[in-house]
Amino acid sequence: MKTLDKIPTGKIERAGKLVKTGVKIGGNYAKYYGKKLVNPEHTKDELNEDNAEDIYDGLKSLKGSALKVAQMLSMEKNLLPKAYVEKFSLSQFSVPPLSAPLVRKTFKKYLGKYPEELFDTFERNSVNAASIGQVHKATKDGKELAVKIQYPGVAESISSDLALVKPIAIRMFNMQGKDSDKYFKEVENKLVEETDYILELRQSIAITESCAIIPNLEFPKYYKDLSSDRIITMDWMHGQHLSEFTKTGFTKEQGDKLGQTLWDFYMYQIHGLRKVHADPHPGNFLISDRETLIAIDFGCIKAIPDEFYVPYFELSKKENISNDAVFTQKLYELEILTSTDTPEEFDFFKELFKEMLSLFTSPFHEKEFDFGADAFWSRIADLSQRYSTDPQIRKMNGNRGSKHFLYMNRTFFGLYNLLHDLKATVQVNNFRTYLG
């Protein structure tokens, strides 16, 4: 793959890249409408594929926040057309890496030495290049190491990148007015945290030490003396990416075992630590040949404050969803309903969230839940399709819910997707064994 000797870091330079992308998208629409005139039956499939290709090509050269947003969107399988999901999911594994001279320059700046001075061996070509950084393999004192290097300029361009992406997101999610700012601020704050490798190192050590009590779960060891605010060094972990493993002929027993480990890991974090690894995409998990689950990236950690945690999980109880007074009160506490809602908005969103929550919290209503069951996923797909095309929603303000929903919903939706890929049946309350 072609390497990058330079990443656009200036606001004008980065904006220029996206303007070029916008011109290409305009051309794609012109081509689509031209074909539509000739053939009224012509579908949007080709348009979606062309747009996805051009948007991804524009973002991958920028790297950073814009590409990270694409990665987040790739997990929303029921929100975007298939072409976008497939293309954006490449941001988890397949983007152009930095060239060797740029890597050496980064080491000299942030650790004071070149990589060949710090390690016994250091592979100049990266083994994985993603949105915010890339990983190189190294050895030192007989240990195999993974060295994650952050791309230059990523941290400094977060605000301007999000300002460029914001208009697209507002249209996509039907947000109205200045209330949408709280969601963008939440994303911005999390991205700032993800570029702080000193914070990531601290979080990684804390969570891995706390979660070590969960069986069948492994983590790399982290090395402070070989890390800095733009470089993290950890053990090299051997295994298959979870997405690759799920394409093999794994057994029901293997899927259940790994799924239970994944479920217990997440529930323990949420209920025991009140903070959670909020980036559950397949690229962050490996499966070892010992059939253990390996978690390898803790850049995105979401703290869960009590004022959100309590009403959020009170609404995971079936009896509270069916109790109209309690249900309504919790919707207000979670900012889903507001004092400025019209009677029409009150009725519409109350009914919408009752249906959504009844479905999404259904795993918590059972002792055992089969995430591989097609019926559960069919209902999610049907609900998403119905509301994404509902003309009534387009007339209303889509700014609904506490800012904390953003990463908590992302966490649960990503977790459910991984469990579905593993076709796992889990014991829902097994995690309580480790809470003490």
N, C-alpha and C positions, 0 to 999 in steps of 0.2 A: 504493500500500500504506500502511496505517496506520503512523504512526511512534510511537516510544516516548519519553515525556518522563521516564520513570523506570524503572530496573531494580531488582528486589528484591535488596538486597545483604546484609541481615541473615540470620543462620543460621535464626532462627525463621520469618522471612518467606518464605525460600526453601523451607524444609521444609513450610510450610503450603501452598504451591503444589503440591508433590508429593503431599501428603496428599489434596488435592482431586482430583488426577489418579487416585490410587489408588481413591477412592470411585467415580469414573466407570468405572474398569476393573472393579470389583466388580459394578457395574450391568450392564456388557456381558456378564460371565459369567453372571449371573442370567438375562438375556434369552436367551443361547445355550442354557443348560440347559433353559429353558422350551420353546424351539422343538425341542430335541432330544427332549423327552418326547413331543411331538406327532408329530414326524417323526424316527425313529431314523436316517434317511439324511442328515439335515441336517449339512453340513460346517462346518469351523472358518473358512472363508474370510471370512464376514461378521464373525465375532468378531475375526479378525486385523486386518481393515480398521478396525473400530471402535477396537480397542486402539491400533493404530498411529497413528490420527488423534488420539486423546486424549493419548497419551504425547508425540507430537510437539508438539501445541498447548501442553502443560504445559512442555515443555523450551524451546521457542522464546522464551517470554517471560522465562525465566530467563537465557538465553544462557550463555556461559561453559563450564565443564567438562562439565556435564551434557549440553549440546547437542553438545559436541565428541565425547563418547562415542557419541552417536547417529550422528554423522558417521563415526566409525571403524567402527561396526557396519554402516553402509550399504554398506561395501566388502566385507563378508562375504556375498557373494551366495549361497554354498552353505550358509550357517549359519542364516539367518533366513528366515521365510516371506516371499514376494514382497511382500506388503502393507507389511511393515516396511521392507524395502530401498528400495521406491519412496518411501515417506513420509520415511524418515530421510535419503535422498539429497538431499532439499530443503535440508537443513542446510548443504549445500555452496554453495548459491546464493540461497536464498529464505527469509529470516527478516526480521521487522520491523526497520527501521533506527532509529537514534537520531534524535530531532528536532533541528532546526537550533539551538535555544537550548542544548541539551545538548552538541552538537558544539562550539559557540563556547566554552562553559564549560571543556570539556576542553582546548582549545587554550590558553586563558588560563592554566590551571593548569600545563600541562606544557611550553609553549614561551614563556610570558610575554607573548604577544600573541594577538590574535584573528586568524582565518585571513585576513580581508581586509587585515590589516596586513602579512602575510607573503608573500602571493601577489598577482599581478596580477589573476587571477580565481580564484574558488573556488566550485564548484557546491554549493549548500547541501544538495541531495538526493543521497544516496549512490547509487553505481552498482552496488554489490554489498554485501550485508550477510550475514555468516556467523556462526560460533559465537563467536569471540573478538573480532573487530573488523569494521569496515566500511570501504569504500574510497570516496573522493571524488575527482573529477577537478578539477585546478587547472592554472594556467599561471603561468610566471615567466620573464622574459627570453626570451620566444619559445619556451620548452620546454613540452611537454605533460607533466603530472605526475600520478602516482597517489599519493594520500595515505591511508595506512591508519591508522585511529584505533581504539584498544582501548576496549572497553566499560567503563564505571566498575564497580568492584567485582569484576571477573572474577578478577584475581590473588589477591585476599583471600579468595575463597570456594571455592578449589580443594579444600582438605581437606574442608570440610563437604559440598560437592557430591558428592565421591567417596564419602563415608560414606553418603550417601543412595542413590547408585546401586549401591553394593557388594552389598547383598542380592540385587538383581535379577541382577547379573552372576554371583554365586556359584551361583544356581539354574540360570542359562542354561548355564554352562560346567562344572557339576558339580564345583566346588572344595570341598575339605573341609579343615577345621582351619586352624591359624594359618599354615601354609606358604603360603597364598594371599596373605598380606600382601606378599610380595616382588614380586608382579606389580602389586598396587595401588600400591605405593611407586614402582615403575618408571613407571607411568602418571602418578602425581602429580608426580614429578620432571620428566618430559617436559613436562607441562602448565605447570609453574612456568617452565620454560625458554621455552615458547612465549609466555608473557606478558611476558617480559623482552625488550623491543624493542631495547635496546642490544646484547644478546647476538645477537639475530636480525640486526641490521645488520652486526655483525662477522662472523657466519657467512656471511651472504649475500655480502659482499664477498670473503671468503676462497675460498668454493667457486666463485663465478662466475669469479674470476681463474684458479683452478686448472683449471677445465673449459673455458676459452676455446679450448683447442687442438682440441676436438672439432668437426668440421665440421657445418654445418646446425643449429647450436645457438645460441640467442641468450638474453641476459639483460638486465634493466633495469640502468641505472646508479643507484646509491644516493647520497643527499645527506645527509651527517652534520649539516650546519648547519640543516637543516629537519627533523631527527628528534630524538626523545627516548625516554625509557623507556616511553612510551605512544603515540608517534606515529612512523611511518616514511614518508619521502617518497622516491619513486623515479620513474624514467621511466615515462610511460604507454606501454604496448606495444599495438600494434594487431594483432588477430588473432581467430580464432574459437576458442572453448573446444574442447578436444579432443573432448568428448562431442558437441558440435554438428557438428564436422567429420566424425566417424565416421558420422553419419546422412546425409551427402551421398553423391553417386555418385563417390567417389574411386577412382582406379585402383589396381591391384595395385602398380604401380611407386611411386606416391605412398605407399601404406601401408608398403611395404618400406623406402623411404627414411626415413620418419619413425620407423618401428619400430626400424631400425638405430641411428638417432641416440639414441633413448630407451634402448635396450639398452646402447650404448656409454657413455652418460652415467652410467647406474647402475653398470655393471661397473667403470668407471674410478674412481668414488667408493669403491666397496666395496674393490676390490683395490689401488688406488693411494693413496687418501687415508685408508682405514680409518675413514671416517665417511660417512653416507649420508642423503640427503633422504628421510626415512622417512614421507612423506605423499603417496604417488603416486596421488591421486585426480584426475579429469579437470579439476576447477576450478583446479588449479595449473599447467595447461599450456595454451598457446595455439598455434594454427597460423597462421603469417603467410601473406600472399598470395604470398610468395616460396618457400612450402613449407618454411619452417624451423620448428623446434620452439622455443618460448619457455617457459622455466621462470620462474615469477613469485613463488614463495613459499618461503622457507627457514626458517620458524619451527620446524619439527620436524626436527632433525638428530640422528641416532643414531651415537654413537661405537662402534666395534666393537673390543673389547679382544682381544689375542692369544689369551688362554685360551679364548675362544669362537670366534674367527675360524678358528683352526687345525683343531680337530676338526669344526667345522661344514662347512668346505669339503673336509675329508678325506672326509666322508660324501657329498659330491657326486660322488665317483669310483665308478664301477660296480664296480671290482675290490674296493673296501673294503666295499661293501654285501654283496657275495657272499662275503667272507671272514668267517666266523662269529666268530673270535677278535677280529679288528680291529673288526668291527661292534659287538660287545658292549662292548668297551673304550671305544669312542667314545660309546656310549649312556650309560655311567657318567660320562664326562668332561663330557657335556652335561646331566647330571642328569635324564635321561629314565628311567634305571634307578637305583634307590637300594639301599643296603645293607639297608634295612628291608622291602623287597618280599617278599611271600610267593612260593613257587614258582609259584602260579597267576598272580600279577601279573607276575612276571618273564617267563613264557612269553607271556602275553597281550600285554603292551606291546612286547615285543621283536618279535613277529610283526606287530603293528599298525604300528609305526614302520618296519619293513622294507618293508611294502607302501606306506606313505605316502611314504617317502623315495625308493623306487624310482620312484614316479610323479612326485613334485615335482622331483626332480633330473634327470629324463630329458632336459631341454633341454641339460644340460651333458655328456651322453654322446654328443652329435652335433656335427659340424662346422657343420651348418646345421639350423635348427629352424623348423617352421611353426606359429606360435602361433594361426593362424587355423583349424587343423584341428579339426573337430568331435570327432574321436575322443579327442583329449587332454582336451577339456573334458567330454566325456561320462563319461570315466573318473573325473575329479575329482568330478563331480556324483554319480556312483554311489557312490564311496567315502564322500563326505560324508553322503549319505543313509543308507548302510548303518550307519555308525558313530554317526550322530546318533540312530538308533532302536535301537541294540544294547542290550538290557537288561543285558548283562554289564558294560558300561562304567558304567552308572548305579550299580552296586554298588561300584565301585572309586574310589580317590582320583584326581580329574582334575588334581591339581597335578603336572604333568609338565614337566620341562625347565627350563633356565636362564632367568632373567628376560630375557635378551637375545633369546630366541626371539620375545618379544612383538612388538617393533618390526621385527625382521628378517623374520619371517614375514609381517607386515603389508606390509612393503616388497615382498617377492617376490610375494605374492598380488596386491597392487595393480598391480605392474609387469606380471605375466602377464595380468591383466584388460585393461589398456590395450593391450598388444600384441595380444591377441585381438580387441579392438574395431577395431584397425587392420588386422586380418587379415595381420599382418606375418610374413614369413619372414626370419630374421636369421642372419647369420654369427656364430656363437657366440663365437669367439675374436678377432674383429676389434678389440675394445677394447684388446688387448695392444699394438697399434701405437702407442698413445698413452702407454703406461706408461714407455717409455724404458729 
